[in-house]
């Protein structure tokens, strides 16, 4: 009817609706580390800093979380 296939709608309805607590914690850690670095930390630095706090994401996982949060590394130019 609305150009959505029935199987896609049924699959969407059956998706898990619970929130993953580990992912929420990791997202908050990434955001916290990024603000602590004044926005200059990239994915590798964020992965290293978060791993010091007990959780060890890869830099690829850190990149994905940064994209989800809308975080971009911005280096302050030297004068």
N, C-alpha and C positions, 0 to 999 in steps of 0.2 A: 504494500500500500504506500509506504513512504520511502520506497526504494531501499529498504533494509531487508535482508534475507531473514527468514524465520530462524534458521539455525544460528545465525549471528546473535539475534536477539535472545534466544534461549541460552546460548553460551554466556552472554553478558549477564543475564539474570542469575545464573548459577555461579558466578564468580565469587570468590571469598570476599567478604566485606569487612573482615577483621583487619585491624591496623597492626603492622609488624612493629613491635616495640624496639627491636634492635635497629631497624632502619631509621626510626624516628630519633633514637639516641645518636646514631652515626651522623644523621643530617644536622642535628644540633651541634655536635662536636665540630663538624666541618665549618659551619657558620661561625661558631665561636672562635675557632682558630683563624679564620679569614679576617674577622674583625680585629683580633689581637695583633695581626700583622699589618694593620692599617691598609688592608686591601692589596698588599703586594705579594702575597703568597700564591704560588701556582699549585698545580695538582701534585707535583712531586713533593714540594715543601709541605703541603697540607697533609699528604699521606704520611710523611715522616713525623710531623708534629702530632698527628692523631695516634700514630702507633706508639708514641712515648706515653700516651695516656691509657694504654692497655688494649685498644682495639687496633688491629692491623689491616687496614684496607690497602689494596693495591693502588697504584697511581691511576690506573684505568677506572677503578671504582670511584676514586676521588674526582676524576674528571666528570663522570656521569652524575655524581651528586652535585657538583658545581653547576652543571647545566640545569639540573632540576631546580636548584635554588636560585638560578639566575646570577651566579657569582662569576665575576671576571677578574683576572689578575691585572692589576694596573701598577706598573713600576713608576715611581716618582723620578723624574729626570733630575740629574745633577746640574748644578749651576756652574 
